[in-house]
Amino acid sequence: MTTEAGPVRPGREWTFLTNHAHVLLSIARDPSIRLREVADVVGITERAAQSIVADLEAAGYLRHERIGRRNRYTVNPAGRFRHPAEADHHIGDLLALFTSPTAT
C-alpha cells in the first residue's frame, strides 16, 4: 500500500506522536474531559490514560483540580520537551499547532 508520504510496510504501524502527547492534546482541547473519554480518543485503556496523566502531572506538564465529582485540568504550556533534541522548545508550541483552529 502507498500513501501520500510513501509506501507503507504491512504490520509496521506507528505514529509520530506518543500516547503521552495524544493524552496531553486531548486534555488541552477539553480541560474537563473524563479519563474514560481520553482513553477512547487516544485508543488506549482507561488505566493507561490514568498512568499517563500521573506521569504528566509528576513531570509538571499538567495539574488537576477537583470540582465536585469531576477533574478540571490545567496544562503548563511552558513545560519543555523531554528529549534533548527538542529540549529547547516548549510544549505550548505543540499544543498551539494541534489545538488552534485551522483556516480553510
N, C-alpha and C positions, 0 to 999 in steps of 0.2 A: 504494500500500500504506500502511496505517496501523498504527502500533504504540501501546503504552501512552503513549509520550512524544509522539505526534503523527504527522503524515504524513511519509512517507519519500520523498525525491525520488530517482528512479531514476538510477543512475550516480554518485551522490554519497555513497559510503560513507566514514565517518570514525568515529573513536572518541575518547573523552575522554582516554585515556592514550596517551602516545607509546610507541614501541618501547623507548626507554630505560627508561621506567617499567616496562614489561612484563618486560624483562630483569632489572631490579633486583628486582622482585617474585618472579620465578621463582627467582632465587638466594637471596633471603631465605627462601623456602619450603623450599628444599633446598640448603644451602650446599655440598654435594658434587656437585651436578648437573653433567653434562658439557655443554659448549657445544653439542654436536650436539642434545642434549635441549632446551636452552634455545631453540635455533633452531626446533625442531619445535613447542614450546609457543607461542612467540610468532608463528610463521608467517613467519619470515624465513630467509635463508640462514645457514649456519654462519659464513661470512666476515663477514656483517653483525653477527652476535652477537659475534664476536671484536672487531670495531671498536667496538661499543657498550660492551663490557666494558672495553676500553682507555680509552675516554672516561670511564667511571665511575671507573676506578682513577686516572686522571690528575687528576680533579676531587676525589678524596678520598672518594668515596661508598662505595667498597669496596676491599678488598685481597685478595690471594690468597696462599696458602701451598702450596708443592708438597709433597705427601705421596705418595711413591713415584711412580707414573705419573699420579696424579690431582691436581687442584687442589681446595683447600678454600677457600671464600670467606668473608670476614667483611664484613658490611655496617656502615657507620657511620651509626647512626640519628640522630646529632647534626648530620649534614650539613643544610644549609638548601636550600630550593628556589632555583633559579637565576633565575626570573622575578621582577622587582621586586614584582609584585602579591602574590606568595606568599613573599617572601624572609624574612618574619618567622616562618615555620613550618619545623619540622624534618621531614625525610623519614621519620623514625620514626613520625610521625602517619599518614602514608600507609601505611607498612608495617603498622602495627597494624590499620588499617582492613581491609586486604586479606589479612592473614596470620593474624588471630585467628579461632579457631573461632566460628561463628555459632550462636546458640541457636535451636532450632526449636520 
